[in-house]
Amino acid sequence: MILTPKHKLFIGIGAVALLAVLAFATQDLWKPLPDTTTYHDNGFSFEYPRVNNAEEYAAGAVIVGTEGDEGLNPLVEVIRYQSDPDTALPATFDAYVRKQALALCGSDGSEERLTCTDLVATPYTSAQGLEGQELSLTLVRTNLATDTTSTETFAPLYVFNTTRPVEDAEDRFRYRAVFVYPSFASVISGTASPALLAQVIDSLLIPGGVSSIVSR
C-alpha cells in the first residue's frame, strides 16, 4: 500500500491524539508522591510521614513506626479506649484517664522493674481544635539486682474525651477516650520520636458529635 500525503496526515493526527490520551491517562503516575499519608479509622484519622508505616493490631488500636528486621518498631500509638465492664466504674472521667494512663506503662523483667507514678494533667487544645488533656508521668526504673531506682519522664500523652451522654450513670461502658502517646517501648529504649508524635497529634481528627471537638 502506497501512503499518500493525505494518509500520512491522518496517521500523524492519530498518533498525536493517541499520545495526548496516553499523557492524560498517565499524568498522575509522573507526579511525585506526597510526603505524608493518612490513616482512617471509624473513631479517628491522622497523617504520618510516608517513610513510616501504620499497623492496626486491634480494633481502634494503631501503631505508627519504622520497619525493622523483626517487624514494625513502634514509635507512636493511637488508641480508642473504653471503660472495662468487668471492673469497677471509676467515679469520674479524670479518674478513668488516670487509671488507664498508669496502665500504659509497667513491666517486670529479669533485671528491671518499670512502673509509672505522679500523673500530671493539663488542659490541651490541638491544632485541629480538639480540646483534651496533656499528661505527664514519672517513669520509675528499679534495678532488681541492686534494688536501686532511677526516674525519667514519660510524656507527652494526649487524651480526648469521646464519652457520649448516657442516661444510666452506672453504665460500665460509659467512659470513652482517644489516647495518643509515644509507645512505651520507644520511651524505655530511648528511640521515641517527638517529631512523629507532633505530626500525628497536630493532624488528628475525630468524627463530629464528640464533645471534645470545638472546631474544625
N, C-alpha and C positions, 0 to 999 in steps of 0.2 A: 504494500500500500504506500502510495506516494503522499506525503504530508504537504498539503498546500499551505500558503501563508494563513488562510482562514482557520485551518485545522490547528496550526501551531498557536494561533491567537487563543482559540478555545482551550487548548491544553494548558497554555500559560495562565489563563484566567482561573481554570480549575485548580491548578497547582497552588496558586496564590490563595484561593479560597480555602483549600484544604489546610494549608499552613496556618491560616488565620484561625480556623476552627481548632486545630491542634494546640495552638498557642493559648487560646482562650480556655480550653479544657484542662490544660496543664499548668495554668498560671500559678495556682496555689502551691504546686509542687516545688516551684522555684523560690517561694517566699521563705525567708528564714523562720525557724520555729521560735515562738515566744520564749522568754526566759523562765516563765512560770507556767504551772498547770493548776487546775482546780480540782479539789476533791469534793464530791457531793454526797451527803448523807441525808436521810429523812429528817434529822434533827439539826443539821448544821452544814455549812460549806466553808471552805477556806482555800487560799492559794499557797503554793510552796514552790521552791525552785525546781526546775526540770531536772537538775543534776541529782536531786534527791528522789526517793521513792516513798509512796504511801501504801500501807498494807492494813487491811481490816482484819483483826484477829478475833473479833466477836461483834455482834450487832451493836452498832453505835460506838465502837472502840477502834480507834485508828492510831497507828504508829507511823511517824514520818522519820526517815533516817537515811543511811547510806548502805549500799550493798557491800557485804564483806564475804570472806571465804565461807563463812558458816551461815549466811543469810543476812537479813536486814539488821543493821546496827541501830537500835532505837535512839532517837535524839529528842523527839517531841511526841507527846501523847495528847490526843483529843478524845474525850470520852463522855458519853451521856450516862449519868448515874441516876439511879432511882433508889429510894429507901427500901431496905430489905424487909419484906413482910414477915420474915421468920425471926426478926429481932425486935426488941422494944423500940417503939417510935420515939425519936428524940423530941424533947419538949418544944424546940424551935428550929427554924431553918438553920440558924447560925450554929446551933448545937449539932445538927446533922452535918454541916460543912466541916466542922472541927473534927468530928468522928471520922468522916470519910477521908479528909486530908491526912490525918495521922496514920490512917491505914495504908496510905500510898507508899510509905517507907517502913522499913523494918526487915531485918534478915539476920538469921543466926547461921554463921559458917563455922568451920573448924577452927579458924584463927581469930574471927572478929564478929562482934555483935553490933548491929546497926539499929538505932531507934531514933524517933523524932519527938521533940517536945516544943514547948513555948511557941505555939502558933500565934502569929500576929496578923490581923486582917485590917485592911484599909480600903475605903471606897475607891472604885476604879471605873473609868469610862474609856471604852476602846475607841479606836479611830473610826469605827463604823457606828458609834453611838450606843453601844451596848453598855448598860450600867451593871456593874458587878462588884467583885471584891478581888483585891490582890493579896495573896497570902505569902507569908514567910515562915519557915520552920527552922528550928535548930536541930541539925543532924549530929547525933552523938555516936561516936565510934569507940567501941570498947575492945581493947586487945585482950583476948581471953587468956593468953599465956602470962601476961604481966599484970592484968587487971587495971591497966591504965586507960584513961579516956582522952579523947580529943574531940573538938567540936568544929563544925563549919555550918554554913547557911545553905539550906535547900530552898531556893527561891529563884524567880517569882513563879507562883502558881496563880492561875486566874480561875474564878468561879462565876458563872452566870446562872441566876435563879430562873429555872424554867417551870417551877411549880405552878400548876393551874388551880384556881379556886375550886374547892370541893365543899359539899355540904357536910360531909362526915369528917369532923376534925380528928377522928381516930383512925382514919383510912391509912393503913400501913404503907400504901404506895404514894402517900401524899407528897413527899419531898422529891423534887427532881432538879437536876442541875447539869450544866455542861462544864467540865473541868478541862483546862488547857495548861500543860506544865512540862518542864523538862523531864525526860524519863529518869527514873531513879537510878537506873544502871549507868546512864551517862554522867550523872552527878557524882556517883561514887568512883567512877573511873577517870573523872577529870576531862571527859570529852564532850561535855554539854555545849550546845551551840546557841548562844543568846541571839545571834542574828536570825537563825531559822525560827526560833520561838517568836521573835518580834514580828517576822513576816506572817506567820500563821495567825497570831493574835490580832494583828492590825487588819487582816483581811477576813476575819471570822464573821460569818453571817448566820443568824438563827431565824427560822421562819417566823412570820408575823403571828400575832396573838400571844406572844410571850411577854410577860410583864417587864422583863429586863431590857427590852428594846425601847429606846426613847426616840430614835430617829433612824433614817436610812440615808 
